[in-house]
């Protein structure tokens, strides 16, 4: 008997179809102009009847003519501060892996490392990495720099050499200065946080000692903000061997910082800090900012979705693997939940004659809109928003708004998917990171394993090959993230770039063949 499987897909499941991973997604959104979304918001406003209770009681007086604000440079600076504060370890670790990131950038540009080193050697008479600044630069030990790993970097040292020989290279200078500020800033934030958390190592339980907290602060204007602004406001061509050496290193430095920012931008902090204003339109500027931002997110995802849907013919990915296994009878009664916002899964199924298999969107979708006035999820054509008669916003980023999760429609989606998992032979999770702010989803996996006793297969992407993953360590880490006492029902099944496991089988077929099935 074929296995009954429930699948849950995260962002990683759609990267192969041309959708961005989480970090790149955040960076691209904050680079966008929001002029179109401002105009869309204004059209919604024009469609509101000013004589309704909604307009007179919920909206502020004079809402018809008030200026529509969008997130600007001040908000972007706040985003950087939040990123450095809460993700300082990621920033620091990224800069400590400077050489590794440089190699990734070179590969992405189609540039051979040896040829790039030859470009450097023609000017300096030695290859990249022959000399570094590890012994010449030493940070203050109170920063806990662990030997200042950045200055051991072959590529960063080479870039400093290029700047020393080409002092007029302003672009390279700005990027290297920004890199240094960001590195010191990430270390400084760690120091500041440590001091603020424990100013007194020993003190009596008298309230006055608790009052002295948070008195140290990092000057973010000197802690990498310049590099952040460069990445958001400017761009650079891919690294080219045909360029002058200072231009080639400038491009390399830019794309390394861009990669780090893409991994570390805490856009969730910005959303968390503003989501509540959807319920407070009398705070008009803040209400406008979060509304137009969510509209911009939807526009961006919808554009990428349209491009990906246009390229589905002849493509292959995880969703196609599920379709093939289902069509050929190796699995049955497929149930699907997703943290993604696109219709890619539904389109693949429909294109293969299985339009009956549809995903449940547990984090919202580009076709879901939220009415904060009524706490309702509504299916709405984006082109008809100006006829809604109220302000609606795209329903996304559920982890930032607990209230929308209490709506009837969303409650139904969660209950339906949980019941589907309980009725399956096994649950499969792919492309999902089990992040802390996804606790509303993680809890379902914990319940279905601990309470329902269902096996859960987690399929992490293994770019270095599925055979190189430490399965025991990965399993323990997953149990920690899901907050399980015992990972008995968890199975880690790494998947390589060819969507096959270590045995050479397609991931879904391996799972289907390995579990006992119920009639």
Backbone torsions as a table, in degrees:
resi	resn	phi	psi	omega
1	UNK	NA	135.5	179.3
2	UNK	-66.1	151.0	-177.6
3	UNK	-78.4	140.0	172.8
4	UNK	-90.9	116.7	-174.9
5	UNK	-121.2	142.4	168.1
6	UNK	-109.6	135.5	-178.8
7	UNK	-116.4	144.3	169.4
8	UNK	-128.8	126.2	-175.5
9	UNK	-114.4	137.1	172.1
10	UNK	-108.6	-169.4	-174.0
11	UNK	-59.7	-32.6	-178.0
12	UNK	-62.1	-23.2	-179.5
13	UNK	-71.6	-18.3	-174.8
14	UNK	-111.1	-0.7	178.6
15	UNK	-60.0	-39.0	179.9
16	UNK	-66.3	-15.9	177.4
17	UNK	-95.6	4.8	177.4
18	UNK	100.4	4.5	177.4
19	UNK	-85.9	151.5	-176.1
20	UNK	-81.1	155.5	169.3
21	UNK	-75.7	169.6	-173.1
22	UNK	-55.0	-45.9	-176.5
23	UNK	-64.9	-50.6	179.2
24	UNK	-60.1	-35.8	177.1
25	UNK	-56.6	-49.8	-177.9
26	UNK	-64.4	-43.8	-177.9
27	UNK	-63.0	-44.9	-179.1
28	UNK	-63.9	-37.8	-179.4
29	UNK	-63.0	-43.3	-176.5
30	UNK	-77.0	-8.1	173.5
31	UNK	-86.9	-14.4	-173.6
32	UNK	-76.9	146.9	167.3
33	UNK	-76.4	145.1	179.5
34	UNK	-108.1	20.3	-178.7
35	UNK	-61.9	-41.5	-179.7
36	UNK	-65.6	-37.8	-179.5
37	UNK	-71.9	-33.1	174.8
38	UNK	-60.9	-44.0	178.9
39	UNK	-64.8	-38.5	178.5
40	UNK	-63.9	-41.3	177.7
41	UNK	-62.4	-41.8	179.7
42	UNK	-64.4	-35.5	177.4
43	UNK	-67.5	-38.0	175.4
44	UNK	-61.8	-42.8	-180.0
45	UNK	-60.8	-41.1	-179.5
46	UNK	-65.2	-23.1	-179.0
47	UNK	-87.5	2.7	-179.3
48	UNK	-89.7	131.3	176.7
49	UNK	-76.9	114.0	-175.5
50	UNK	-67.1	-9.0	-177.9
51	UNK	-93.6	-3.7	-178.7
52	UNK	-77.5	160.0	175.2
53	UNK	-59.7	-38.5	178.3
54	UNK	-54.3	-48.1	-176.7
55	UNK	-72.5	-41.2	-174.2
56	UNK	-79.9	-33.0	-175.9
57	UNK	-99.3	-30.7	-172.6
58	UNK	-100.1	-37.9	-178.4
59	UNK	-87.5	155.9	-178.1
60	UNK	-73.7	155.4	175.0
61	UNK	-59.0	138.5	178.6
62	UNK	74.8	17.6	-177.7
63	UNK	-58.5	-26.6	-175.4
64	UNK	-61.9	-28.4	-174.9
65	UNK	-117.8	0.2	-179.6
66	UNK	-66.3	148.4	178.4
67	UNK	-66.6	141.4	177.4
68	UNK	-95.6	110.8	-178.0
69	UNK	-89.5	151.8	173.6
70	UNK	-129.5	164.4	177.9
71	UNK	-61.0	132.7	-178.9
72	UNK	-123.4	-157.6	-173.6
73	UNK	-64.1	-35.9	179.1
74	UNK	-64.0	-41.1	178.8
75	UNK	-67.4	-36.8	178.0
76	UNK	-65.8	-37.2	177.1
77	UNK	-64.7	-39.4	177.1
78	UNK	-63.5	-37.0	177.4
79	UNK	-61.2	-42.9	179.1
80	UNK	-63.4	-43.9	-179.6
81	UNK	-60.0	-43.9	178.9
82	UNK	-63.9	-38.9	-179.8
83	UNK	-64.3	-45.0	-178.2
84	UNK	-68.4	-34.1	-178.7
85	UNK	-72.0	-46.0	-172.2
86	UNK	-95.1	-18.7	-178.5
87	UNK	-125.5	31.0	-177.4
88	UNK	-60.8	-33.1	180.0
89	UNK	-65.6	-40.3	177.5
90	UNK	-64.6	-40.6	178.3
91	UNK	-62.1	-49.7	-179.0
92	UNK	-62.5	-45.7	-178.9
93	UNK	-63.9	-36.3	177.6
94	UNK	-62.9	-43.0	179.3
95	UNK	-71.1	-30.5	175.0
96	UNK	-69.3	-18.6	176.3
97	UNK	-103.3	33.8	-173.3
98	UNK	-55.7	-44.2	-178.7
99	UNK	-64.9	-40.9	179.1
100	UNK	-61.7	-42.2	179.1
101	UNK	-68.1	-35.6	176.6
102	UNK	-61.0	-42.0	179.4
103	UNK	-64.7	-37.8	177.2
104	UNK	-63.5	-42.0	179.6
105	UNK	-63.9	-43.5	179.4
106	UNK	-63.0	-43.3	178.4
107	UNK	-62.3	-40.6	179.7
108	UNK	-64.4	-28.8	179.0
109	UNK	-89.9	-1.7	-179.1
110	UNK	72.7	27.2	-178.4
111	UNK	-104.4	128.3	178.2
112	UNK	-73.4	134.4	-178.4
113	UNK	-59.5	-41.6	-178.4
114	UNK	-65.1	-40.2	179.4
115	UNK	-67.1	-35.7	177.0
116	UNK	-66.8	-40.0	176.5
117	UNK	-63.5	-36.4	178.0
118	UNK	-63.3	-37.3	177.2
119	UNK	-59.1	-43.0	177.8
120	UNK	-67.6	-41.9	-175.9
121	UNK	-65.7	-31.1	179.4
122	UNK	-64.2	-24.3	179.5
123	UNK	-96.4	-36.0	-171.4
124	UNK	-110.5	-7.3	177.1
125	UNK	73.9	15.4	177.7
126	UNK	-153.4	153.0	-179.1
127	UNK	-76.9	164.6	174.1
128	UNK	-60.1	130.4	177.6
129	UNK	97.6	-10.4	179.0
130	UNK	-65.2	-31.4	177.8
131	UNK	-136.5	142.7	175.3
132	UNK	-133.1	175.7	-178.8
133	UNK	-101.2	18.8	-175.1
134	UNK	-58.3	-34.8	-178.0
135	UNK	-93.5	-9.3	-175.0
136	UNK	-102.6	-16.3	-179.0
137	UNK	-124.4	128.3	179.8
138	UNK	-138.7	124.3	179.2
139	UNK	-81.5	160.8	175.7
140	UNK	-57.2	127.8	-176.1
141	UNK	-60.9	-22.3	179.5
142	UNK	-66.4	-16.9	177.0
143	UNK	-78.1	-9.9	178.9
144	UNK	60.5	47.4	-170.5
145	UNK	-79.3	-1.0	177.4
146	UNK	52.2	47.4	177.2
147	UNK	82.4	11.0	177.5
148	UNK	51.2	64.0	-174.6
149	UNK	-56.9	-31.5	-178.8
150	UNK	-57.9	-35.1	-175.7
151	UNK	-82.8	-5.6	170.2
152	UNK	-86.0	-10.0	-176.7
153	UNK	-65.1	130.6	178.1
154	UNK	-65.5	-43.7	-175.2
155	UNK	-75.6	-38.1	178.2
156	UNK	-67.4	-40.0	176.8
157	UNK	-62.7	-41.4	178.4
158	UNK	-63.5	-39.4	178.7
159	UNK	-64.1	-38.5	175.7
160	UNK	-63.3	-39.4	177.1
161	UNK	-61.9	-42.6	179.6
162	UNK	-62.6	-43.3	179.1
163	UNK	-64.2	-37.5	177.3
164	UNK	-62.2	-33.5	-179.3
165	UNK	-88.3	-23.5	179.8
166	UNK	-124.8	67.8	-175.6
167	UNK	-63.2	-17.1	179.0
168	UNK	-80.9	-2.6	-178.6
169	UNK	-77.8	80.9	-174.3
170	UNK	-61.1	-41.1	-179.0
171	UNK	-61.9	-44.7	178.6
172	UNK	-65.1	-41.1	-179.8
173	UNK	-61.2	-44.8	-179.4
174	UNK	-62.5	-39.1	-178.7
175	UNK	-71.6	-40.0	178.5
176	UNK	-69.1	-38.7	176.2
177	UNK	-63.6	-42.9	177.8
178	UNK	-62.3	-37.5	178.2
179	UNK	-64.2	-44.4	178.5
180	UNK	-63.6	-43.7	178.9
181	UNK	-61.2	-40.7	-179.8
182	UNK	-66.2	-40.3	-179.9
183	UNK	-65.3	-50.2	179.8
184	UNK	-65.2	-37.2	179.2
185	UNK	-62.7	-41.2	179.6
186	UNK	-66.3	-36.8	176.7
187	UNK	-71.2	-39.8	179.6
188	UNK	-65.8	-36.5	178.4
189	UNK	-64.3	-36.5	176.5
190	UNK	-62.9	-42.9	179.5
191	UNK	-65.5	-45.8	-179.8
192	UNK	-61.4	-43.9	179.9
193	UNK	-63.1	-39.9	179.4
194	UNK	-64.7	-42.4	179.4
195	UNK	-65.4	-44.6	-178.4
196	UNK	-66.9	-32.8	-179.1
197	UNK	-72.8	-28.4	-175.4
198	UNK	-146.9	70.4	177.5
199	UNK	-65.1	-41.8	176.9
200	UNK	-106.0	121.3	175.7
201	UNK	-75.2	-22.2	178.8
202	UNK	-150.3	128.6	-179.5
203	UNK	-162.9	153.2	178.1
204	UNK	-72.7	162.9	-179.4
205	UNK	-80.7	63.8	178.1
206	UNK	-115.6	130.3	-171.7
207	UNK	-53.2	-30.1	-176.0
208	UNK	-59.9	-29.6	179.8
209	UNK	-73.7	-25.5	176.8
210	UNK	-75.9	-20.8	-178.2
211	UNK	-71.5	-23.3	-179.6
212	UNK	-89.2	79.5	-179.6
213	UNK	-138.9	147.5	176.4
214	UNK	67.5	27.5	-176.0
215	UNK	-87.2	-11.5	177.6
216	UNK	-99.2	140.9	-178.1
217	UNK	-144.8	142.7	178.1
218	UNK	-84.7	140.4	174.7
219	UNK	-84.4	95.9	-172.6
220	UNK	-65.9	-25.6	178.0
221	UNK	-61.6	-22.6	178.2
222	UNK	-111.5	13.7	-173.2
223	UNK	-119.7	34.4	174.9
224	UNK	108.2	-0.1	-179.5
225	UNK	-61.2	-33.2	179.5
226	UNK	-63.4	-42.6	178.9
227	UNK	-64.7	-39.3	179.1
228	UNK	-62.2	-44.5	179.7
229	UNK	-66.3	-36.9	177.2
230	UNK	-59.3	-44.4	-177.3
231	UNK	-67.5	-38.4	-178.3
232	UNK	-76.1	-34.5	-169.8
233	UNK	-102.5	-14.0	-177.8
234	UNK	-126.6	176.3	175.8
235	UNK	-146.6	163.5	177.3
236	UNK	-137.1	148.6	175.2
237	UNK	-68.2	157.9	174.5
238	UNK	-58.1	156.5	178.8
239	UNK	-58.9	133.7	-179.5
240	UNK	-132.8	134.6	177.0
241	UNK	-72.4	-15.7	179.9
242	UNK	-80.7	-12.7	-178.0
243	UNK	-81.6	162.7	173.0
244	UNK	-61.7	153.9	-173.0
245	UNK	-59.7	-38.8	-179.5
246	UNK	-69.2	-31.7	177.8
247	UNK	-71.8	-39.7	179.1
248	UNK	-62.8	-43.4	179.7
249	UNK	-72.9	-31.3	175.3
250	UNK	-63.1	-44.6	178.5
251	UNK	-63.2	-41.5	179.3
252	UNK	-62.1	-47.3	-179.2
253	UNK	-62.6	-39.4	-179.9
254	UNK	-62.5	-48.0	-174.8
255	UNK	-72.5	-24.9	173.4
256	UNK	-68.3	-47.3	178.0
257	UNK	-62.1	-39.4	178.0
258	UNK	-59.9	-42.6	179.4
259	UNK	-63.1	-43.2	179.9
260	UNK	-64.7	-44.6	179.4
261	UNK	-62.4	-38.8	-180.0
262	UNK	-62.5	-32.6	-179.1
263	UNK	-82.1	-22.9	-167.9
264	UNK	-114.3	-9.6	-177.7
265	UNK	-61.3	121.5	-178.9
266	UNK	-92.9	64.1	-180.0
267	UNK	-61.3	-25.6	-179.4
268	UNK	-62.0	-34.0	178.5
269	UNK	-62.5	-39.3	178.6
270	UNK	-65.4	-42.8	179.2
271	UNK	-66.4	-45.3	-179.5
272	UNK	-57.4	-40.7	-176.8
273	UNK	-73.0	-14.0	-175.1
274	UNK	-121.9	-12.3	-174.1
275	UNK	-59.2	-35.6	-176.5
276	UNK	-63.8	-19.7	-178.8
277	UNK	-74.9	-9.1	171.2
278	UNK	-62.9	-23.6	179.9
279	UNK	-99.9	7.0	-178.4
280	UNK	-135.7	65.7	-176.6
281	UNK	-64.4	-13.6	176.0
282	UNK	-72.9	-16.8	165.2
283	UNK	-85.1	70.7	-162.6
284	UNK	-57.8	-48.8	-176.3
285	UNK	-61.0	-43.4	-178.9
286	UNK	-71.0	-36.6	175.5
287	UNK	-60.8	-43.7	178.9
288	UNK	-64.8	-41.6	-176.0
289	UNK	-63.1	-48.5	-177.9
290	UNK	-70.8	-33.7	179.2
291	UNK	-66.3	-48.1	-179.0
292	UNK	-68.4	-31.9	177.7
293	UNK	-64.5	-46.2	179.6
294	UNK	-65.1	-35.3	174.6
295	UNK	-63.3	-38.9	179.3
296	UNK	-66.6	-40.3	177.1
297	UNK	-59.4	-45.2	-179.4
298	UNK	-63.6	-42.9	179.4
299	UNK	-59.6	-44.5	-178.9
300	UNK	-62.6	-47.6	-178.8
301	UNK	-66.7	-39.4	-180.0
302	UNK	-63.6	-37.1	177.4
303	UNK	-63.9	-45.1	178.9
304	UNK	-66.6	-38.8	178.9
305	UNK	-61.5	-44.6	-179.4
306	UNK	-61.1	-39.9	178.6
307	UNK	-65.8	-43.2	-179.5
308	UNK	-67.0	-40.8	178.9
309	UNK	-63.6	-35.3	178.9
310	UNK	-67.8	-20.9	-178.9
311	UNK	-104.8	12.0	-177.1
312	UNK	-68.0	-33.5	-179.7
313	UNK	-61.6	122.6	178.2
314	UNK	83.2	-4.3	179.1
315	UNK	-89.5	170.8	179.1
316	UNK	-145.9	145.9	179.9
317	UNK	-167.9	-168.9	-177.1
318	UNK	-59.7	-38.2	-179.2
319	UNK	-66.8	-36.7	176.7
320	UNK	-66.1	-33.0	177.3
321	UNK	-64.1	-42.2	177.8
322	UNK	-63.0	-44.0	179.6
323	UNK	-59.9	-44.7	-178.6
324	UNK	-64.0	-44.1	-179.1
325	UNK	-66.1	-36.1	178.2
326	UNK	-69.9	-44.8	-178.5
327	UNK	-63.9	-36.7	-177.0
328	UNK	-88.6	4.6	171.2
329	UNK	83.1	13.1	179.2
330	UNK	-82.3	-22.7	174.8
331	UNK	-133.5	162.3	-179.0
332	UNK	-150.2	169.7	177.1
333	UNK	46.7	48.2	-176.9
334	UNK	-69.9	130.7	175.3
335	UNK	-121.9	141.3	-171.6
336	UNK	-136.1	133.8	168.2
337	UNK	-121.3	153.8	-178.6
338	UNK	-146.4	147.3	172.1
339	UNK	-94.9	-1.3	-178.9
340	UNK	-85.7	169.4	-174.1
341	UNK	-111.2	-3.7	-171.7
342	UNK	-98.1	169.4	177.7
343	UNK	-97.9	21.2	-176.0
344	UNK	-61.4	-45.8	-179.1
345	UNK	-61.5	-49.2	-179.3
346	UNK	-59.9	-37.1	-179.1
347	UNK	-68.7	-40.0	177.9
348	UNK	-63.6	-44.5	179.7
349	UNK	-63.0	-46.2	-179.0
350	UNK	-63.5	-38.5	179.3
351	UNK	-65.9	-23.6	178.5
352	UNK	-99.0	13.9	177.7
353	UNK	81.5	14.2	179.7
354	UNK	-121.7	52.3	178.7
355	UNK	-64.9	-11.2	177.5
356	UNK	-74.0	-17.6	179.6
357	UNK	-95.3	111.4	-175.4
358	UNK	-129.6	152.6	-178.7
359	UNK	-85.5	148.5	170.3
360	UNK	-98.1	124.1	-175.1
361	UNK	-89.8	101.2	-174.4
362	UNK	-87.3	-10.2	174.8
363	UNK	-117.2	18.3	-176.1
364	UNK	87.4	179.5	-179.7
365	UNK	-157.3	173.3	179.5
366	UNK	-68.0	-12.7	179.2
367	UNK	-102.5	-0.3	177.2
368	UNK	-100.6	135.3	173.2
369	UNK	-125.5	153.8	-175.5
370	UNK	-116.9	132.6	175.5
371	UNK	-103.6	99.0	-176.9
372	UNK	-66.2	-24.4	179.8
373	UNK	-65.8	-41.1	-178.0
374	UNK	-106.1	-0.4	-175.6
375	UNK	51.1	55.4	-177.5
376	UNK	-129.0	143.6	169.8
377	UNK	-94.9	129.4	-179.5
378	UNK	-128.6	142.9	172.6
379	UNK	-83.9	124.5	-171.7
380	UNK	-144.1	136.3	171.7
381	UNK	-74.3	124.0	-177.3
382	UNK	-56.8	-30.4	-179.7
383	UNK	-72.3	-10.7	-178.0
384	UNK	-109.2	13.6	-178.0
385	UNK	-61.0	-33.8	-177.7
386	UNK	-69.8	-7.9	177.8
387	UNK	-107.3	7.7	-177.0
388	UNK	-71.8	-27.3	-179.7
389	UNK	81.9	-1.6	176.7
390	UNK	-147.9	167.4	174.0
391	UNK	-79.8	120.3	173.3
392	UNK	-114.5	149.9	176.5
393	UNK	-127.0	151.1	175.4
394	UNK	-57.4	139.9	-178.4
395	UNK	-93.3	100.1	179.5
396	UNK	-147.5	175.1	178.1
397	UNK	55.8	48.5	-176.1
398	UNK	-58.1	-32.8	-176.5
399	UNK	-64.4	-16.7	179.6
400	UNK	-88.4	-14.0	-178.6
401	UNK	-131.6	99.1	-177.8
402	UNK	-66.9	-36.0	-175.4
403	UNK	-57.4	-43.8	179.1
404	UNK	-59.1	-26.7	-179.6
405	UNK	-67.7	-18.3	179.7
406	UNK	-85.8	-4.5	178.9
407	UNK	-65.9	152.8	-175.9
408	UNK	-59.6	-44.7	-176.5
409	UNK	-62.0	-44.9	-178.4
410	UNK	-70.5	-38.2	176.9
411	UNK	-59.0	-41.0	-179.9
412	UNK	-63.5	-41.8	-179.2
413	UNK	-61.2	-44.0	-178.0
414	UNK	-67.6	-44.8	-179.8
415	UNK	-64.3	-43.6	180.0
416	UNK	-60.5	-43.2	-178.0
417	UNK	-70.6	-38.3	178.0
418	UNK	-63.2	-43.6	177.9
419	UNK	-62.4	-37.3	178.5
420	UNK	-64.5	-39.9	178.5
421	UNK	-64.5	-40.9	179.5
422	UNK	-63.2	-30.9	-178.2
423	UNK	-85.7	-6.0	-178.2
424	UNK	-88.0	165.0	173.8
425	UNK	-76.6	-29.4	-179.4
426	UNK	-161.5	162.3	178.0
427	UNK	-117.1	137.1	-178.8
428	UNK	-121.2	128.2	-179.8
429	UNK	-118.5	126.6	-175.5
430	UNK	-140.7	135.2	176.3
431	UNK	75.5	18.2	-173.7
432	UNK	-121.2	137.6	-171.7
433	UNK	-97.5	-4.5	-178.7
434	UNK	54.7	42.4	-178.2
435	UNK	-69.3	159.4	-176.6
436	UNK	-62.0	-33.1	-178.9
437	UNK	-82.7	6.8	174.2
438	UNK	-107.5	30.1	-177.2
439	UNK	-60.1	-27.7	180.0
440	UNK	-66.5	-23.5	176.5
441	UNK	-95.6	-42.1	-179.4
442	UNK	-55.9	-36.7	-178.7
443	UNK	-61.4	-30.4	178.2
444	UNK	-67.1	-39.8	179.6
445	UNK	-67.8	-37.4	177.2
446	UNK	-63.2	-44.0	-178.5
447	UNK	-66.7	-40.2	-175.6
448	UNK	-71.6	-23.7	176.8
449	UNK	-88.0	-47.6	-174.2
450	UNK	-79.1	-36.2	-176.3
451	UNK	-95.3	-39.6	-177.9
452	UNK	-96.5	-11.6	177.1
453	UNK	69.9	22.6	-178.2
454	UNK	-83.6	139.6	174.6
455	UNK	-71.5	138.7	178.1
456	UNK	-120.0	122.8	176.5
457	UNK	-100.5	122.9	177.5
458	UNK	-109.2	126.3	-173.4
459	UNK	-113.2	85.3	178.3
460	UNK	-74.4	149.1	177.2
461	UNK	-76.0	132.4	-178.2
462	UNK	-121.1	86.7	-176.7
463	UNK	-61.9	-26.8	178.9
464	UNK	-86.9	4.4	-178.2
465	UNK	109.3	138.3	-176.8
466	UNK	-64.4	-20.4	-178.7
467	UNK	-77.4	-10.5	-176.1
468	UNK	-97.2	9.5	-177.2
469	UNK	-93.8	133.5	175.6
470	UNK	-77.9	98.8	-171.7
471	UNK	-65.0	-41.2	-178.5
472	UNK	-64.5	-43.6	-180.0
473	UNK	-65.7	-42.0	179.8
474	UNK	-63.4	-38.6	-179.5
475	UNK	-66.4	-43.1	178.5
476	UNK	-63.7	-39.9	179.5
477	UNK	-65.4	-40.4	177.8
478	UNK	-63.6	-43.4	178.9
479	UNK	-61.0	-37.5	177.9
480	UNK	-65.6	-43.8	-178.9
481	UNK	-65.6	-39.8	-179.2
482	UNK	-81.2	-12.8	179.6
483	UNK	65.9	48.7	177.2
484	UNK	-97.9	141.0	177.5
485	UNK	-72.5	-38.8	-178.4
486	UNK	-135.5	127.2	-178.8
487	UNK	-89.0	32.7	-173.3
488	UNK	-58.2	-36.5	-175.5
489	UNK	-95.8	8.9	179.5
490	UNK	-95.8	131.8	174.1
491	UNK	-125.2	127.4	177.4
492	UNK	-96.5	125.7	-178.2
493	UNK	-130.1	88.9	-177.7
494	UNK	-63.2	144.7	-178.4
495	UNK	-123.8	130.5	180.0
496	UNK	-82.7	-178.8	-178.9
497	UNK	-63.4	-20.3	177.6
498	UNK	-91.1	8.8	179.2
499	UNK	64.5	29.8	177.2
500	UNK	-120.9	155.5	179.9
501	UNK	-92.6	-178.2	-174.5
502	UNK	-60.0	-29.2	-179.8
503	UNK	-77.8	-7.0	-179.2
504	UNK	94.3	-4.3	-179.6
505	UNK	-84.9	153.7	171.6
506	UNK	-63.1	136.6	-171.1
507	UNK	-51.1	-46.7	-176.0
508	UNK	-70.1	-33.8	178.4
509	UNK	-69.8	-36.1	176.9
510	UNK	-61.4	-44.0	-180.0
511	UNK	-65.7	-46.2	-177.9
512	UNK	-59.2	-35.1	-177.3
513	UNK	-82.1	-12.6	-171.2
514	UNK	-102.3	-2.9	-176.2
515	UNK	-115.9	144.3	174.0
516	UNK	-69.9	142.3	-175.9
517	UNK	-111.7	151.4	176.1
518	UNK	-95.8	146.9	179.5
519	UNK	-67.2	NA	NA
